[in-house]
Amino acid sequence: MGTYEKRRNKKIKPLVFALVAILSFGVLIGAGGKAYAVEGLGIISKSEGLVDKAWKFIGNLTGVFFGEDKTEVVEKEPGAEIVSEAAGMDYMMLINANNPVDRDYKPGEMVDIAEFVSATKSSIYLEKQAAESYINMVNAMKDAGLGGISAVSGYRDYDYQARLHNAEISRQRQYYSAGEAPRKAARIVAAPGTSEHQTGLAIDVSSRDIGYVLSSSFANTASFAWLKEHSHEYGFIVRYEKDKTDITGVIYEPWHLRYVGDEATDVYESGLCLEEYLNRE
């Protein structure tokens, strides 16, 4: 049974709070500038900059010193959270070169999974239900003795995806013509609007075995073997399989998991990629 939790420590004397407040005030004085919270591979929002983070720092410290001795735990059986879709969220949406999302598309509610499970960045966001399912899945992996998994990339906005894509085009121009380079690049780094990461339903993962890089060698790890067999129980599928590249238009990416919700087991058992599954008769 997977769980995730936030913990707060016991209260201590008010004198400590006074010291914390003085130190925190110094943090606020030194904080300023841009109001961006960066996920590492994508800008999450323009609402949490250095000042916001300073206030969060104060809140965290006061929570440590003055918070209640309380543990909040959400317990779910495998797949238990996959019972209904969030209002207006289509977990089976098809996103590819022929089915892009709008520039301004963004999931309604997201969760920073880095607060609960291992991640290679300080913040990695997923759509709320996908996040809860991922957290439960990682905890199930730990129960199975596989603790080396780590999230590498989650939600990315349109503009950041554009920068990643353009950078890949520049790299491909070293080897291909100006006309061919964008097509080669799109198979490696999706063009803006065509990336599943913009939906908040996709997550890239890696493991300690390969140094937490995104590589096809991840397919040779015990972590991938477990995910291949069990991720559908938590609503995820391995999205870009080796034998489906001509259909998906994307290179083999064993590290890329896509949350599809309660149809994940059907997709997994069909042996079809998402394009094939949605277009089956």
C-alpha positions in Angstrom: 0.0 0.0 0.0 1.5 3.3 -1.1 1.5 6.4 1.1 2.8 9.9 1.0 3.1 12.3 4.0 4.1 15.7 5.2 5.5 16.0 8.7 5.7 18.8 11.2 7.7 18.8 14.4 6.6 19.6 18.0 6.4 23.1 19.4 9.2 24.7 21.2 9.6 27.9 23.3 8.6 31.3 21.8 12.2 32.6 22.2 13.3 30.3 19.3 10.6 31.9 17.1 12.0 35.3 17.8 15.4 34.1 16.5 13.8 32.5 13.5 12.0 35.7 12.7 15.2 37.7 12.8 17.0 35.3 10.6 14.1 35.1 8.2 13.8 38.9 7.9 17.4 38.8 6.7 16.4 36.3 4.0 13.5 38.6 2.9 15.8 41.6 2.7 18.2 39.7 0.5 15.5 38.3 -1.7 14.2 40.1 -4.7 14.4 40.2 -8.5 12.6 37.9 -10.8 9.3 36.3 -9.8 9.8 32.9 -11.5 9.7 29.4 -10.0 11.7 27.2 -12.4 11.1 23.4 -12.5 14.5 22.8 -14.1 13.2 21.8 -17.5 10.4 24.3 -17.6 9.0 27.4 -16.0 6.2 26.5 -13.6 4.7 29.9 -12.9 5.4 33.5 -12.5 3.9 33.7 -9.1 6.7 32.3 -6.9 9.9 34.3 -7.1 12.7 34.8 -4.6 10.5 36.9 -2.3 7.8 34.2 -2.4 10.3 31.6 -1.7 11.6 33.6 1.2 8.1 33.7 2.7 7.9 30.0 2.2 11.2 29.6 4.0 9.8 31.5 6.9 6.6 29.4 6.9 8.6 26.2 6.8 10.8 27.3 9.7 7.9 28.5 11.8 6.1 25.2 10.9 9.1 23.3 12.3 9.2 25.3 15.5 5.5 26.0 16.1 3.7 23.4 14.0 1.5 20.8 15.5 2.9 17.3 16.0 0.9 15.9 13.1 1.3 13.5 10.3 -1.0 13.6 7.3 -1.1 10.4 5.4 -3.0 9.4 2.2 -3.3 5.7 1.9 -4.4 4.1 -1.3 -4.5 0.6 -2.7 -2.7 0.3 -6.1 -4.8 2.1 -8.6 -7.3 3.2 -5.9 -7.0 6.9 -6.9 -7.8 6.0 -10.5 -11.6 5.9 -10.1 -12.7 9.1 -11.8 -11.3 11.9 -13.8 -10.8 15.4 -12.3 -13.4 17.9 -13.6 -12.7 18.7 -17.2 -9.5 16.6 -17.4 -9.2 14.1 -20.2 -6.6 11.6 -19.1 -6.7 9.8 -22.4 -6.0 12.9 -24.5 -3.7 12.3 -27.5 -0.9 14.8 -27.8 1.5 14.5 -30.8 2.5 16.4 -33.9 -1.0 16.0 -35.3 -2.8 16.8 -32.1 -1.2 19.8 -30.4 -2.5 21.7 -27.4 -2.9 25.4 -27.2 -0.1 27.6 -26.3 -1.8 28.6 -23.0 -2.9 25.1 -22.0 -2.0 24.2 -18.4 -3.5 21.6 -16.0 -5.9 23.1 -13.5 -4.2 21.8 -10.4 -0.7 20.5 -10.0 1.4 19.0 -7.2 5.1 19.3 -6.6 6.1 15.6 -6.3 9.6 16.6 -5.2 8.1 17.3 -1.8 7.2 13.6 -1.4 9.6 11.4 -3.5 13.1 11.5 -4.9 13.7 14.0 -7.7 16.7 15.4 -9.5 15.4 18.9 -9.1 14.0 20.9 -6.2 10.6 21.1 -7.9 8.9 18.8 -10.4 5.2 19.2 -11.0 2.5 16.9 -12.3 -1.3 17.2 -12.6 -2.8 16.4 -9.2 -4.2 12.9 -9.8 -1.2 11.9 -11.9 1.0 13.1 -9.0 -0.8 11.2 -6.4 -0.6 8.0 -8.5 3.1 8.5 -9.2 3.8 9.0 -5.5 2.0 5.8 -4.6 3.7 3.9 -7.4 7.2 5.0 -6.2 6.3 4.0 -2.6 5.2 0.6 -4.0 8.6 0.3 -5.7 10.3 1.0 -2.4 8.2 -1.8 -0.8 9.4 -4.1 -3.6 13.0 -3.2 -2.7 13.6 -0.8 -5.6 14.5 2.6 -4.0 16.7 4.0 -6.7 14.1 5.6 -8.9 14.0 9.4 -9.3 11.8 11.9 -11.2 13.8 13.9 -13.8 11.2 16.0 -15.6 7.5 16.7 -15.3 5.4 19.7 -16.4 6.9 22.1 -18.9 5.1 25.1 -20.4 4.9 26.0 -24.1 7.6 28.6 -24.1 10.2 26.5 -22.3 9.4 23.6 -24.6 10.1 25.9 -27.6 13.5 26.8 -26.2 14.4 23.1 -25.7 13.1 22.3 -29.2 15.0 25.2 -30.8 18.2 24.1 -29.0 17.8 20.6 -30.4 17.3 22.0 -33.9 20.6 23.9 -33.6 22.3 20.6 -32.6 20.8 18.7 -35.5 21.9 21.4 -38.0 25.5 20.2 -37.3 24.6 17.0 -39.1 21.6 17.7 -41.3 20.3 20.3 -43.7 18.2 23.3 -42.6 15.1 21.5 -43.9 15.8 18.1 -42.3 17.1 19.3 -38.9 13.7 20.3 -37.5 12.2 17.0 -38.5 15.0 15.1 -36.8 14.8 17.4 -33.7 11.0 16.8 -33.3 11.6 13.0 -32.9 14.0 13.8 -29.9 12.5 16.9 -28.4 8.9 17.6 -29.2 7.9 20.8 -30.8 6.1 23.3 -28.6 2.4 22.4 -28.2 3.1 18.7 -29.1 4.8 17.6 -25.9 2.9 15.5 -23.4 4.8 17.3 -20.7 2.7 20.4 -21.2 -0.4 18.5 -20.0 1.2 17.6 -16.7 0.5 14.0 -17.3 4.0 12.9 -18.5 7.0 12.3 -16.3 10.6 11.3 -17.2 12.3 9.0 -14.7 15.7 7.4 -14.2 17.5 5.4 -11.6 20.7 5.4 -9.6 22.0 2.5 -11.7 22.7 4.8 -14.7 23.4 8.0 -12.8 19.9 9.4 -13.2 20.4 10.3 -16.9 17.7 9.9 -19.6 19.1 7.1 -21.7 17.8 4.0 -23.5 20.1 2.0 -21.0 17.3 2.6 -18.5 15.5 -0.2 -20.2 18.1 -2.6 -18.8 17.5 -1.7 -15.1 15.4 -3.5 -12.5 13.5 -0.2 -12.0 12.3 -0.2 -15.6 11.4 -3.9 -15.5 9.2 -3.2 -12.5 7.6 -0.2 -14.2 7.0 -2.1 -17.4 5.1 -4.7 -15.5 3.3 -2.7 -12.8 3.0 1.0 -13.8 -0.4 0.4 -15.5 -1.7 -0.6 -12.0 -1.2 3.1 -11.1 -2.5 4.6 -14.3 0.7 4.9 -16.3 2.0 3.5 -19.5 5.4 3.4 -21.1 4.5 5.9 -23.9 7.2 5.6 -26.5 8.1 1.9 -27.1 10.9 0.7 -29.3 8.7 -1.0 -31.9 6.2 1.9 -32.2 8.5 4.8 -33.2 7.1 4.9 -36.8 3.6 5.4 -35.3 4.4 7.8 -32.4 7.0 9.8 -34.4 9.2 9.8 -31.3 12.4 7.9 -30.5 12.4 5.0 -28.1 12.1 6.5 -24.6 11.8 3.9 -21.9 12.1 6.7 -19.3 8.9 8.5 -20.4 5.8 7.5 -18.5 2.4 8.9 -19.4 -0.6 8.9 -17.0 -3.8 7.8 -18.8 -5.9 6.9 -15.7 -8.2 4.0 -15.4 -7.7 2.7 -18.9 -4.0 2.1 -18.4 -4.4 -1.6 -17.9 -6.5 -2.0 -21.0 -3.8 -0.1 -23.0 -1.1 -2.2 -21.5 -2.8 -5.5 -22.2 -3.6 -4.5 -25.7 0.0 -4.1 -26.6 -0.9 -1.0 -28.6 0.6 2.5 -28.3 -1.8 5.3 -27.5 -2.2 6.3 -31.1 -3.2 2.7 -32.0 -5.4 2.2 -29.0 -7.4 5.4 -29.6 -7.9 4.6 -33.3 -8.8 1.0 -32.9 -12.1 -0.2 -34.3 
